[in-house]
Amino acid sequence: MDSLNAFAADKLAALDAASLKRTLKPTGRTDGVHVERGGRTLISFSCNDYLGLSHHPKVKAAAAAAIEAWGTGSGASRLVTGDNPLIGELETRLAKLKGTEAACVFGSGYLANAGIVPTLTGERDLILIDELAHACLWAGSQLSPARTVMFRHNDVAHLEALLIEHRAAHRRALVLTDGVFSMDGDLAPLDRLTTLCAAHDAWLLSDDAHGVGVLAEGRGSSFAYDGVHPPLQMGTLSKAIGGYGGYLCASRPVIDLIKTRARTVIYSTGLPPASAAAAIAALDVIETDKALTGEPVRKARLFTRALGLPDAQSPIVPVIFGAAEAALAAQQALETLGFLVVAIRPPTVPADTARLRITFSALHADADVLRLAEAVQALLTRKAA
Ligand SMILES: *Cc1c(COP(=O)(O)O)cnc(C)c1O
């Protein structure tokens, strides 16, 4: 075998031995909650399409109309010819939702963070990042020459101590956190973080991928608190908004700088017009149907109460099994009952915290949520025995 193939084969064998090899499984999402996989139809508790908007008739019609009008792709970087008018319209809507002066849309949430962080920080700067922050915030940090220091998860006192220790020796400081943590479903204390960061002239970026559309009547995680908001509110169009793309909402000068300098804006093709149209139609639904936006968390709480767990704070509920094999076995057991709940293993989560990551949709029937709770309870009882 040549060295390239030997390298790949050896790595795969080691991952497989540790139950860490991953394989793609073709999965057709036929509506907001059902999926077709391996010839079976399953009820999915593993999609981030919390409001079912990816299949909403108005959202689909808007995307189809945009394809008819503008074609399937945007044709170039936004700074060349790829800035379809729908993208600007979407930015106005996002800024309004978040209460900021302006917004910038990116090709995805990952591209947003990979572009924002190195645009705002350089060599003499400091990045402080929550240890459980999403992989793309870490990726953004790695693309910046700034010094990166991790703070303990949601530990405001630890962040304060690090600011006191390191802030003065650096020119600028950027603090990175998820608003809703993607694998644990807990919320960052964005009110206290915003106040602390302002006091130390540090810029707070909150990643609201799992908050927009589902918390605080759809406005997102920082609106769960009174008054203060992080100056940098990033998020994705790919979860509750039901489509694809990412965004940053911030002040006009910050957004103008990002549009001029962020490499993932400059050197990547603009969002397809249909994705912008779909997101605008999804925001119409989110802004007019406030009751719908509260449903995913209500379903999540139905589940946590049935299991005697602390109340869910978001549509994401982790059930920790520890060992990767145990989480995989739980996934398989639920699949035989008709539920798709995907096991999440390291390195996506810390070692020995492999889990079922259960996500709830407004479209789940309460009865199915309760049936899942019973099935998970049975697995946990068996594990404890
Ligand atoms: C999913 C996710 C992203 C990435 O967004 P995409 O649009 O899927 O690239 C970023 N941050 C968090 C917290 C996420 O969960």
The ligand as a Tripos MOL2 file, in Angstrom:
@<TRIPOS>MOLECULE
LIG
   15    15     1     0     0
SMALL
NO_CHARGES

@<TRIPOS>ATOM
      1 C1        -24.3930   24.2410   13.8870 C.3       1 LIG1
      2 C2        -23.5960   25.2500   14.5880 C.ar      1 LIG1
      3 C3        -22.7860   26.1450   13.8960 C.ar      1 LIG1
      4 C4        -22.5260   26.0050   12.4150 C.3       1 LIG1
      5 O1        -23.5590   26.4980   11.6530 O.3       1 LIG1
      6 P1        -23.7320   25.9360   10.1730 P.3       1 LIG1
      7 O2        -24.6210   26.9440    9.5440 O.co2     1 LIG1
      8 O3        -24.3270   24.5920   10.2820 O.co2     1 LIG1
      9 O4        -22.3690   25.9090    9.5520 O.co2     1 LIG1
     10 C5        -22.1630   27.1390   14.6000 C.ar      1 LIG1
     11 N1        -22.2940   27.2350   15.9350 N.ar      1 LIG1
     12 C6        -23.0410   26.3880   16.6360 C.ar      1 LIG1
     13 C7        -23.1530   26.5660   18.1110 C.3       1 LIG1
     14 C8        -23.7080   25.3560   15.9920 C.ar      1 LIG1
     15 O5        -24.4190   24.4840   16.7020 O.3       1 LIG1
@<TRIPOS>BOND
     1     1     2 1
     2     2     3 ar
     3     2    14 ar
     4     3     4 1
     5     3    10 ar
     6     4     5 1
     7     5     6 1
     8     6     7 2
     9     6     8 1
    10     6     9 1
    11    10    11 ar
    12    11    12 ar
    13    12    13 1
    14    12    14 ar
    15    14    15 1
@<TRIPOS>SUBSTRUCTURE
     1 LIG1         1 GROUP 0 **** ****
